[in-house]
Amino acid sequence: MRKAVNARVDSGDALLRRMVARRRRDNLIFTVLAGLAILGGGHAVLSWFSEAPPGPSDDTTVSIVGNAALAGSFAQEFVVAYLGATAGDQDRIADFLGGGNSIGLPPTARQVADPAVVSVRRTRAGTPIEIWSVTVSVRPGNTPNATGAKQASARSMPQYYRVGVAVNHGRLRALSRPWLVAPPAKGQDLLSTYSAPCGAESPVADVAVGFLDAFLTGSGDVTRYTSHDSGIAALRPAPFTGFESVSVSAEDSSCGAGGSRAQVLATVTPVVGADTLAPLDYPLTMVRVEEQWQVQTIDSIPALPDPIAVVSGDATAVREQSAAPTTSSSPSVTVPPATQN
């Protein structure tokens, strides 16, 4: 019984000591927080206890991409329906636009063909409503009061209509009727880094020609020309029976005589039976492995300088904007018969 009493006394002393220590700690924390509140404001203190705002995530990206696709599809359908609508189709237009029931529509339908979304741009990113600007191209068909050459000309030239679209949790609505806009302006030509023509006997040209022959015509083993991590397999069935010619250029004038990595552009003129087809470009990244050049990747885009240089399309502009040697036509390379390992 005495042992139980002593145990209760010891527990009480320990509890008292803990209470005194906790009071001192709380007083210290309060003093520190009060000082910080005076120096930095209450917002700085409260931000310690609030969660950080969420950053970009895969879900956010998927939502934006999904809404862009929805807005584009909706705008395309609306433009086709609106341009082809006639008197009596107000209910159909009301499915896209508020007040559609009161819109005056022409008595004759205007047929359009080949609709395509050419531009989708988010202009406002409010929550939950996003505002998108969509441009849709169509080719006019029969136009009222248009005959002969005038109608044929109108049919051959695409027209571009813009639509404002509101997206709210997957629900879409046009902001107004479509309006006709100017066609997109012609883009600028960019300077590539493939400034050095490579002869048929140069190291990178020899491998590039052999690789494309195996890759596109099925002649030979494609793994003979690729690195172990390339993951490139020959196309099956082979799309071409041969090449009329292949030209190769590289970013380095040595064309593989030195270095361990090369950016190469190979231009092939394919043949199917007796027919010669339009030339194709293949941007390649090549690596040197144990003194042997190998294709590592077929690049998604041609190699560009950093910073990107804009050219006007003539040789003078190329010379002025690039420190590399003047670009000239790459020599044609005759494709040799493929050989097996």
KAMOPE-V838049 format. One line per field, one symbol per residue. phi: phi as a letter, one per 20 degrees, with the letter a starting at -180 (. if undefined). psi: psi as a letter, one per 20 degrees, with the letter a starting at -180 (. if undefined). burial: b if it has 9 or more other C-alpha atoms within 8 Angstrom, else e. A space follows every 50 residues. Layout:
# KAMOPE-V838049
phi = ???
psi = ???
burial = ???
This chain:
# KAMOPE-V838049
phi = .ffffgfffffffffffffffffffffffffffffffffdnfffffffde ffffegbffffffffffffffffffffffffffeecgoegfffffdcfmf fdffdffdfdfcclfbedbcceebdfdeeddcdcdcdbdfefdgmdcmff fffffeefdcddcecddclnecbfeaffcfcffgfffeedfeeeedfdff efgffffffffffffddmendfffddffdfmecffcfffcercfacdccc fdfflnfbncbbdcdddddfccmededffcdcfcdcceclmdfceebeff bffcfcffdedeodffffffdcefggfcffffdfffffcef
psi = hhhgghhhghhggghghhhghhggghhggggghhghhggiqhhhghhhiq qqqpaqrhggghgggghggggggggghggggghjqrpijhhghihhppjh hjppqrhpqopqrlqppipopphplrpjpqpqppppqqoqcpppjprchg ghghhhpqqppqpppppnlipqpqhaqqqprqqqqprqpqprjmioqprh iqghggggghghghhhijoaohihjqrhjhjpqqppqphqiaqhrpqpqr ipiikjhrriqqpqopoqnqpocjpprqqqpopqpqqpoljppqpgqoqh qqpqrorpppqiirhghghhjpirqpprpqqqpppqpqqq.
burial = eeeeeeeeeeeeeeeeeeeeeeeeeeeeeeeebeebbeebbbebbeeeee eeeeeeeeeebeeeeebbebbbbbbbebbbbebbbbbebbbbbbebbbeb eeeebeeebbbbeebebeebebeeeeeebbbbbbbbbbbbbbbeeeeeee bbebbeebbbbbbbbbbbeeebbbbeebeeeeeeeeeeebbbbbbbbbbb ebbbbbbbbbbbbbbbbbbbbbbebbbeebeeebbeebbbbbbbbbbbbb bbbebbeeeeebbbbbbbbbbbeeebeeeeebbbbbbbbeeebbbbbbbe eebbbeeebbbeeeeebbbebbeeeebeebbbbebeebeee
